[in-house]
Amino acid sequence: MNVNSIFRAVFRKQFAILCGVFVFIVVIFFTASSFVKPSTHDSFTKRVNLSIREIGHHLLLEAGDSTSRILPVKEISEGVFLLEFENEFAFKPDTLMALTQRLLTKTGLKDYTVTVHECFKPEIVYGFQMSTPANSSIKACNGRNQPERCYTIQIAFANFNNENINYASLHWTLTGFLFFISIVFAAKHFGINKSRAGNNRNEEPSVSNVNTVLPTLGKFTFDYHHQKLILGSEVIVLTDKECKILELLNQNFGELTSREDLMQQVWINEGVITGRSLDMFVSKLRKKLSADPALRINNIHGKGYKLEVVSN
């Protein structure tokens, strides 16, 4: 008998299960990533940038300019964008407001402030604020056409950060939830199942609903599911390990069952054991089987045990 080899076999099985749980967690993480589309700061900013450039494009077309360039839109701070133009132009405030409301709808951002400045001057030439609810918006100086000048347009979004993280928040919330489920699964496997295996050995197991034809052992009826031997009106209760040992011996009835096989399969979740534990449970089984003298568990020295019927 090699106790170390038994321990290694038990350890390998537990390690394989742990690896399986880890792989399960990794699969869950990437599955969550595939179901929820993450929106990074860069991709969201580009979407806003394109909408603002489109505002500049239509504003120049309204002014009769279809050739001059719209300079690159700059994000001068978080959620604040600056639209610049190559040449001077004139604009109508009503047109700027209508374009802004229509084109920024694509971004999903509803609270923002638009201010128009003359180039290199801090003063506000024209501006308005759009807010939710709509009755809190500020729309000043509509109907007053602005003369041809060099203008810059600044658009500041009130909830830019919140809108930007919505997808990422949903992604991590779902991932965290699925991760929690996987941890519960692992805890259940290694906690509850193990505790059940270590229940009081003298407790009688709960009644099973499994209806099977019960095997006979000599004069006994062996009810494996209820962990008992029946002889006439007498019922002999078996502990968990006694029942497992007797079941393994019965599977190889009349043949040798090695000590190593018995120890590996009966004590598989309990780490290092000694051969004395096996011998003790076999001794208890012999006493419970003594009502049938012909049914014996014979010891094959150094090798294992054999369950057989011996004629007198």
Residue, then its C-alpha position, 0 to 999 in steps of 0.5 A: m500500500n502506498v499512502n503517498s500515491i493515494f494522497r497524490a491521486v486525491f490532490r490531482k482530482q481536487f486540483a483538476i476541479l479547481c482548474g475547471v472552476f478557474v476556466f469557467i470564470v475566465v469564460i464567463f468574463f469573456t462571454a460578458s464582454s461579448f454581450v455588452k459593447p464597451s464604449t471607451h473614452d476615445s470612441f465616444t469622443k470621436r462620435v461627439n467630434l464628428s457631430i460637432r464638425e458636421i455642425g460647422h459644415h452646415l453652418l458654412l453652407e448656410a453662409g454660402d461657403s462651400t470651399s473653406r476648411i473647418l479646422p480640427v475640433k479640439e477637446i480643450s478639457e473633459g467634455v469641452f470642445l472647440l470648433e474653429f474655422e479657416n475663414e471669416f463668415a456670418f451666421k444666424p443664431d437661429t440657424l446655429m441653434a437648430l443645427t446644434q439641437r438636430l446634430l447633437t441628438k446623435t450623441g445622446l447628450k442633452d445638457y450642454t452650453v454653446t458659446v460663440h467667440e470672436c477669434f482671440k477674444p474671450e468675450i461671448v458674442y452669442g450663446f445658449q444653453m440646452s438643458t433637461p427639462a427643456n423649460s430650463s434651457i436658455k435661448a438668448c438673442n435669437g433673430r439677431n444676425q451676426p456679421e462676418r467675422c472670425y468666430t470660434i464655437q465652444i460646446a461644453f457638455a454637462n454630463f459628458n463623463n456619465e454618458n461616457i461610462n454607461y457601457a463600461s459600467l454595465h459591462w463590469t456589473l454583468t461581469g461581476f454578477l456572473f463572477f459571483i455566481s461562479i464563486v458560489f458554484a465553487a464554494k458549493h462544490f468544495g464546501i457543501n459537498k465536502s461537509r456532506a461527505g463528512n457527516n456523522r458516521n452513525e447517522e442514518p441517511s435520509v430515505s431515497n425515492v429510488n426504486t430498484v431491485l435490491p441485491t442479496l448478500g447471502k441471507f441478507t438483502f443489501d439496501y445500498h441507497h438506504q445504507k442498511l442490511i435486511l435479514g427477515s425483520e431485522v434491519i442493520v444500519l450501516t455507516d457511510k463508509e461501511c456501506k461504500i466498502l461493502e458495495l465495492l466488495n460486492q461489485n467484485f464478489g468472489e474476487l480480490t478488491s485491493r486495499e489501495d482501491l478501497m482507500q482511494q474510493v472510500w476516502i477520496n475527499e479526506g486526504v492522507i489516511t492509514g491502512r488501520s482505518l480501513d481494517m477497523f471498518v472491515s472489522k465492524l462490517r464482519k460483526k454486522l454480517s455475522a448473522d450469516p456465517a457463510l458470508r465472509i470478508n476474507n483478508i488476503h494478506g498485504k493485498g486486500y479483501k475478498l467477499e465470498v460465500v464459504s460452504n461449511 
